[in-house]
Each structure stands twice: as C-alpha cells, then as structure tokens.
Amino acid sequence: MTKKVCSCINELPDDLILKILSFVSTKHVVVTSLLSKKWKSLWTRVPILKYDVRDHTRFERFLDKSLFSHQSHVLESLHVELSVTLWNKDIGPWIRTALHHHHCHLRELEIDACIVHTVLPPELFTCKTLVVLKLKGIVIDVEAPLTTVSLPSLKTLHIDHSSLFDFGSLQMLLSNCNFITDLMVIRESRFFFAEYDVSWCKTLMALKLEGLKDVISISSSSAVCLPLLKTLHVARMEDFNNDSFCRLLSNCPVLSDLTLEEKTSDVLLNLDIDMPYLQRLSIITRVDADSKHIFSLMKNYTRKLAIIAPSFKYFSIQELAYASRYRYIVRVRLGVPSKLEDASTFSRIVHLELSICSERSVEMLVDLLLCFTKLVVLKLEHVFSFLPFFLYHCNLY
C-alpha cells in the first residue's frame, strides 16, 4: 500500500473506517493495529467481531485476548464459526464473557458449531438487548434446563439442526418474543415435534420450517394467522396435513415468496383461494429431474397460479443435494400476459437461468430453448465442467 493511499485512508472519519472494518474478519481487523498509532486501538471499537477457527493456529489464545481487549460499550455483534477437525473445546465461557463484558449493547449472536459440543450459558436467554440469535450445530446445549426465557427485543431466530429446544422450551421462548419477524427452525428427522403452531405470532414476515411433523395446529382458530408473512419455506415434513397447510396459506394474505417440497406443493393445485401478492414459487424435488418432469411442473403450476395469483412471475425448481442443502436446477421469469400475443404457459417465459450440473442438464437446455419462444435472457451456470458436451448439443463446434 502506497503512502498516498495510506494517507487518504487515515483522513477518513473514524466512523467510516469502523464501518468498513465491520465487514472484515476479526483476524484481519486486529492486524490493522500495526499500521500506525491511530490504528493501534481503532480495532477495539469495531462493532462486529467475527471469529473463524480456520483462520487461526492458536484460536483459543486469539479469542481470549481480542475479546477482552475489545471495548465493552461498542460490541453489537458476535459471530463464531467452528470446525470439528480444528477445534474440540466448548466456547460457552467466551459467550458468557461477551454477555457480561458487553451485555449492555450485544444485539446479535451467531454460532455455527458444526458438530462441536457447545454449552450455552442460561443468561443468554434473558438478554434484553439481543435482536438476532442464530444457532447452528447438532450438539448445542445449555448448562441447565431452561426455566426462564425472556428475549423481549428478539426479531430474528434461526435454529439449524440443533436439539437444544424441545417443543415446550421453544414454545416458551417464542411466546416471549412479541416482535419476532424472522423465524427458521430446521430439525433432524429424529427430533420431530408433534404439531407446530405459529398462528400466535402476528409479527412474522419470514418463516422457514424443515424436519417437523406438521406446520400448524389444526386446533388453531385464528381468523388471520400471519397477516404480515411474506416469505414461507416448508420442507421435509414428516406427517404433513393438507388441511392445516391450506388453512395456513389461506391466512397469509400478503404472501409473496413460497418454497415447497414437491409432495407438499400438490396442495397448491387444489386451492380455491386467491393469492394476490404471490410473485415467487420454488419447488424442491428429490428425483432426478429430466426435461419431461421439468415441463410437467412448469405447466401445472404456472397455469394454476395464473388463475389464483395474478402477480406471479418467478418460478424455480430446486433439488435436495444433501442434508437440508438445495441447489437450483432451473429458474424462469414470466412476462406479463397482456404484453404478449400468445399468453400460453411457455410463451410467457422471458428469462431462463439453468445450472449445468450434469450432461442431463445440457439435454434439458436444448429442450427448453425449443419451447421458450419468447425468451429474452438466458443465464447458464457451471457450463465449464461440461463444456464439450454443451458445445456438441448446442451445435457450437
């Protein structure tokens, strides 16, 4: 870095420098203390600390020193990412340090523990300032059974593959979160709940549920369950109940983004309700989709949604790769029917994105291009892996 560049950076206001540093990992933020006297303590005022065990050979020492050196009144967000191959110690004590040393301002805590055993201090669940809590890890635990849960400021809660909460404790947690807008619960199959009732949460705007037994309690009698919900993702449900799910959809009046597993999505084809704000639909399939299957899904759902969802314009098909990881196969955008001479299903498609993940994908592309006569934009991903096959089928040799 030239002296001129260094001088320009030093002339920036501290608040702007701190904002820039908040996007950088803590490992690199701490290194900036070597730049000059001004920077020696500047890093201790960065509002976000991000730790990744893969960044350090002496992770424990670095975490200890940097967390205690950081100024207690400015830390707002703490992210910790672990890897079982590099780390096998409980990070609970450092979480407690963050809560006690920075308890007045901590607003966001994100832990990706992989399969590292992590014991959380119970005071985490009574933190009055916490707005975002994201817990990912199979063996995340708490020091003692949760008897008191109070997170009055919580708006985002993500629980990913964690058995920390049983049905009762999770309901207790959520019942005390009056302002939650973003909820994600992903469970392993062996941890299925009974029925999961979300009808009480009137503030929800985004909801993602995977690996549960059912979506909403049939006993719920709420007139409008989720009046603000815009994004809904439901997959890997064990005993999915069509009646309760129909009730859920019918009580999401402003829903605009919907993701469903293929076996679940059949509910849409039989719906008689209007979904005036629905713009996006993603279908997750577990089969090896070929052109025939893709065409069938597109035809059935775009025709149905053209009737019940006048705002519908984005449709994608994904496949379950592993665990709860998905990769898209195809994405399309539909044009406005009134602006097209022929408003049939495939002639409405003006934008196509395709992931070239196998030779089968290349064959599918050729079939799709023959049908999408009004196509304006074509975007392909991962073409290089199958370039010879792609060039051959597209007559580009």
C-alpha positions in Angstrom: 0.0 0.0 0.0 1.5 3.4 -1.0 2.0 6.3 1.4 -0.6 8.3 -0.6 -3.2 5.6 -0.2 -2.5 5.2 3.5 -2.8 9.0 3.9 -6.1 9.0 2.2 -7.4 6.2 4.4 -6.2 7.9 7.5 -8.1 11.1 6.6 -11.4 9.2 6.6 -13.6 9.8 9.6 -13.3 7.1 12.3 -16.9 6.1 12.0 -16.5 5.4 8.3 -13.3 3.3 8.9 -15.1 1.3 11.6 -18.0 0.7 9.2 -15.6 -0.7 6.6 -13.8 -2.8 9.2 -17.1 -4.3 10.3 -17.2 -6.2 7.0 -13.8 -7.9 7.6 -13.0 -10.9 9.7 -11.6 -10.2 13.1 -8.3 -11.8 12.2 -7.6 -9.1 9.6 -9.2 -6.3 11.7 -6.7 -6.9 14.5 -3.8 -6.8 12.1 -4.7 -3.2 11.2 -3.4 -2.2 14.7 0.1 -2.4 13.2 -0.5 0.3 10.7 0.0 3.3 12.8 -0.6 4.8 16.3 -4.0 5.9 15.2 -4.9 2.3 14.2 -3.4 0.7 17.3 -6.6 0.9 19.3 -9.1 1.6 16.5 -10.0 -2.0 16.0 -11.2 -2.3 19.6 -14.1 0.0 18.6 -15.3 -2.2 15.7 -19.0 -3.1 16.5 -18.8 -6.6 14.9 -16.4 -9.4 15.8 -16.2 -12.4 13.5 -14.2 -15.5 14.6 -13.5 -18.5 12.3 -11.4 -21.3 13.8 -9.9 -21.9 10.4 -8.2 -18.5 10.4 -6.0 -19.2 13.4 -3.5 -21.8 14.6 -3.9 -20.5 18.2 -7.6 -19.8 18.1 -8.1 -20.1 21.9 -5.4 -17.5 22.7 -6.6 -15.1 20.0 -10.2 -15.4 21.0 -9.3 -14.8 24.7 -7.1 -11.8 24.1 -9.2 -10.0 21.4 -12.5 -10.4 23.2 -11.1 -9.0 26.5 -9.2 -6.2 24.7 -12.3 -5.0 22.8 -14.1 -2.0 24.3 -17.2 -3.3 26.2 -19.5 -0.4 25.2 -19.4 -0.8 21.4 -19.7 -4.5 20.6 -23.0 -5.2 19.0 -22.5 -8.4 17.0 -20.5 -11.6 17.7 -20.1 -14.4 15.1 -18.3 -17.6 15.9 -17.7 -20.4 13.3 -16.1 -23.7 14.4 -14.9 -26.8 12.7 -14.7 -30.2 14.4 -11.4 -31.0 12.7 -9.7 -28.0 14.1 -11.5 -27.3 17.4 -12.8 -29.5 20.2 -13.3 -27.1 23.1 -16.5 -25.6 24.5 -16.9 -21.9 23.6 -19.5 -21.4 26.3 -17.1 -19.4 28.5 -16.4 -16.9 25.7 -20.1 -16.5 25.1 -20.6 -15.7 28.8 -17.7 -13.2 28.5 -19.4 -11.5 25.6 -22.7 -11.3 27.6 -21.1 -10.0 30.8 -18.4 -7.8 29.3 -20.7 -6.4 26.5 -24.1 -7.1 27.9 -25.4 -3.5 27.6 -25.1 -3.5 23.8 -24.9 -7.0 22.3 -27.6 -7.2 19.7 -26.6 -10.1 17.5 -25.1 -13.5 18.3 -24.4 -16.1 15.6 -22.8 -19.5 16.4 -22.0 -22.2 13.8 -20.8 -25.0 15.9 -20.8 -27.8 13.3 -20.7 -30.9 15.5 -18.6 -29.3 18.2 -20.2 -29.7 21.6 -21.2 -26.2 22.7 -22.7 -25.3 26.1 -24.5 -22.0 26.2 -24.9 -20.1 29.4 -28.5 -19.7 30.6 -28.2 -15.9 30.8 -28.1 -15.8 27.0 -31.8 -16.5 27.1 -32.6 -13.5 29.3 -30.5 -10.9 27.3 -32.7 -7.8 27.0 -30.8 -6.3 24.0 -30.5 -9.4 21.8 -32.2 -8.8 18.4 -30.7 -11.6 16.3 -29.9 -15.1 17.6 -28.7 -17.8 15.1 -27.7 -21.2 16.4 -26.4 -23.9 14.1 -25.0 -27.2 15.4 -26.1 -30.7 16.3 -24.8 -30.7 19.9 -25.5 -27.2 21.1 -26.7 -27.5 24.7 -27.4 -25.3 27.7 -25.9 -25.5 31.2 -29.2 -26.1 33.0 -32.7 -26.8 31.8 -34.4 -23.6 30.5 -36.9 -22.4 33.1 -36.8 -18.7 32.3 -36.7 -17.4 28.8 -37.1 -13.7 28.0 -35.8 -12.1 24.9 -38.1 -9.1 24.5 -36.1 -7.4 21.7 -35.6 -10.6 19.6 -36.7 -10.2 16.0 -34.7 -13.0 14.2 -34.4 -16.5 15.5 -32.6 -19.3 13.4 -32.3 -22.8 14.9 -30.5 -25.0 12.5 -30.0 -28.7 13.2 -30.0 -28.1 17.0 -31.7 -30.3 19.6 -31.3 -27.6 22.2 -35.0 -26.8 22.3 -37.7 -29.4 22.9 -41.3 -28.5 22.0 -42.1 -26.9 25.4 -39.0 -24.8 25.7 -39.2 -23.5 22.1 -42.9 -22.5 22.6 -41.9 -20.8 25.8 -39.1 -18.9 24.0 -41.4 -17.8 21.2 -44.3 -16.9 23.4 -42.0 -14.2 25.0 -40.8 -12.8 21.7 -43.5 -10.4 20.8 -41.7 -8.7 17.9 -40.2 -11.7 16.1 -40.3 -11.2 12.3 -37.9 -13.9 11.0 -38.2 -17.5 12.3 -36.3 -20.5 11.0 -36.5 -24.0 12.6 -34.6 -26.8 10.9 -34.6 -30.2 12.7 -33.0 -33.6 12.1 -35.6 -36.3 11.4 -35.1 -37.9 14.8 -36.2 -34.7 16.5 -39.7 -34.3 15.0 -42.1 -32.3 17.0 -45.8 -33.1 17.2 -47.7 -30.2 15.7 -46.1 -26.8 15.4 -48.5 -23.9 15.9 -47.3 -20.5 14.6 -50.7 -18.8 14.5 -49.9 -16.8 17.6 -47.1 -14.8 16.0 -48.7 -11.9 14.3 -45.5 -10.1 13.5 -43.8 -12.8 11.4 -42.6 -11.8 8.0 -40.4 -14.7 7.1 -40.9 -18.3 8.2 -38.8 -21.4 7.3 -39.7 -24.8 8.8 -37.9 -28.1 8.0 -37.9 -31.5 9.6 -41.0 -31.0 11.7 -44.2 -33.1 11.8 -46.8 -30.6 10.7 -46.9 -26.8 10.1 -49.7 -25.5 12.2 -52.0 -26.9 14.8 -55.4 -27.9 13.4 -57.0 -26.6 16.6 -55.9 -23.0 15.8 -58.9 -20.8 15.2 -57.2 -17.5 14.4 -59.1 -15.5 11.8 -55.8 -14.4 10.2 -52.8 -16.4 11.4 -50.0 -14.5 9.9 -51.2 -11.1 8.5 -47.6 -9.8 7.7 -46.0 -13.0 6.4 -44.3 -12.5 3.0 -41.8 -15.4 2.8 -42.7 -19.1 3.6 -40.4 -22.1 3.2 -41.7 -25.6 4.2 -39.9 -28.8 3.5 -39.1 -32.3 4.9 -42.4 -32.5 6.9 -43.0 -36.0 8.4 -46.8 -36.2 8.6 -47.9 -33.3 6.5 -51.5 -32.4 7.0 -53.1 -30.8 3.9 -56.0 -29.3 5.7 -53.8 -27.4 8.2 -51.5 -26.3 5.4 -54.4 -25.0 3.3 -55.5 -23.1 6.4 -52.0 -21.7 6.8 -51.9 -20.5 3.2 -55.4 -19.0 3.3 -54.3 -17.0 6.3 -51.3 -15.4 4.8 -52.9 -12.6 2.8 -49.7 -10.8 1.7 -47.6 -13.9 1.0 -45.2 -13.1 -1.9 -42.5 -15.8 -1.8 -43.3 -19.5 -1.3 -41.0 -22.6 -1.3 -42.4 -26.1 -1.0 -41.3 -29.7 -1.4 -42.9 -31.3 -4.5 -45.0 -33.7 -2.4 -46.3 -30.7 -0.4 -46.8 -28.5 -3.4 -49.7 -30.5 -4.7 -51.8 -28.6 -2.2 -51.5 -25.5 -4.5 -53.1 -27.3 -7.4 -56.3 -27.8 -5.5 -56.5 -24.4 -3.8 -59.6 -22.3 -4.4 -58.2 -19.2 -2.6 -56.8 -16.1 -4.1 -53.1 -15.3 -3.5 -53.0 -11.7 -5.0 -49.4 -10.9 -3.8 -47.6 -14.2 -4.6 -44.7 -13.5 -7.0 -42.3 -16.3 -6.5 -42.7 -20.1 -6.2 -39.9 -22.6 -5.7 -40.5 -26.3 -5.9 -38.0 -28.7 -4.3 -37.8 -32.1 -6.0 -36.0 -35.2 -4.8 -36.0 -37.0 -8.1 -33.5 -36.8 -10.9 -35.5 -34.3 -12.9 -35.4 -34.7 -16.7 -37.0 -32.4 -19.3 -40.3 -34.2 -19.2 -40.6 -33.8 -15.4 -39.5 -30.1 -15.6 -42.1 -29.3 -18.3 -44.8 -31.0 -16.2 -44.0 -29.0 -13.1 -43.9 -25.7 -15.0 -47.0 -26.4 -17.0 -49.1 -27.4 -13.9 -48.1 -24.7 -11.6 -47.8 -21.7 -13.9 -51.3 -22.5 -15.2 -52.8 -22.7 -11.8 -51.0 -19.7 -10.4 -52.1 -17.6 -13.5 -55.6 -18.0 -12.1 -55.1 -17.6 -8.3 -52.0 -15.4 -8.3 -52.1 -12.6 -10.8 -48.8 -11.2 -9.6 -46.9 -14.4 -10.1 -43.8 -14.0 -12.2 -40.8 -16.1 -10.9 -40.7 -19.9 -10.8 -37.8 -22.1 -9.9 -37.1 -25.8 -9.4 -34.5 -27.0 -6.9 -33.2 -30.4 -5.9 -32.2 -31.7 -2.5 -28.4 -32.1 -2.7 -27.7 -33.3 0.9 -29.0 -32.7 4.4 -31.0 -29.5 4.0 -28.8 -28.1 1.2 -30.5 -27.2 -2.0 -29.3 -26.3 -5.5 -31.4 -24.9 -8.2 -31.9 -26.7 -11.5 -33.8 -24.1 -13.4 -35.2 -20.6 -12.8 -37.6 -18.6 -15.0 -39.2 -15.3 -15.1 -42.6 -14.8 -16.8 -43.6 -11.8 -18.8 -46.9 -10.0 -18.3 -49.7 -11.9 -20.3 -51.2 -8.7 -21.6 -48.0 -7.7 -23.3 -47.7 -11.0 -25.2 -49.6 -12.0 -28.3 -49.8 -15.6 -27.0 -50.3 -15.9 -23.3 -49.8 -19.7 -23.1 -47.6 -21.1 -20.4 -44.2 -21.4 -22.1 -44.6 -18.4 -24.3 -44.8 -16.2 -21.1 -41.2 -17.2 -20.1 -38.8 -14.4 -21.0 -35.9 -15.1 -18.6 -34.2 -18.5 -18.1 -31.4 -19.5 -15.7 -30.1 -23.0 -15.8 -27.5 -24.8 -13.7 -25.4 -27.1 -15.8 -24.8 -29.8 -13.2 -24.7 -32.9 -15.4 -25.0 -34.0 -19.1 -28.7 -34.3 -18.4 -28.8 -30.5 -17.8 -27.4 -29.9 -21.3 -30.0 -32.0 -22.9 -32.7 -30.2 -20.8 -31.4 -26.8 -22.0 -31.9 -27.8 -25.7 -35.5 -28.9 -25.0 -36.3 -25.8 -23.0 -34.9 -23.4 -25.7 -37.2 -25.1 -28.3 -40.3 -24.4 -26.2 -39.5 -20.9 -24.8 -40.2 -19.0 -28.0 -40.3 -15.5 -26.3 -37.0 -15.9 -24.3 -35.1 -12.7 -24.0 -32.4 -13.5 -21.3 -30.5 -16.8 -20.9 -28.1 -17.3 -18.0 -26.1 -20.5 -17.6 -24.0 -21.6 -14.6 -21.2 -24.2 -14.2 -21.0 -24.6 -18.0 -17.3 -25.1 -18.0 -17.5 -28.5 -16.3 -19.5 -29.9 -19.2 -18.2 -27.6 -21.9 -17.5 -30.3 -24.7 -20.9 -31.9 -24.1 -22.6 -28.5 -24.1 -21.0 -27.3 -27.3 -21.9 -30.6 -29.1 -25.6 -30.5 -28.1 -25.9 -26.8 -29.0 -24.2 -27.3 -32.3 -21.4 -24.9 -31.4 -18.4 -27.0 -32.5 
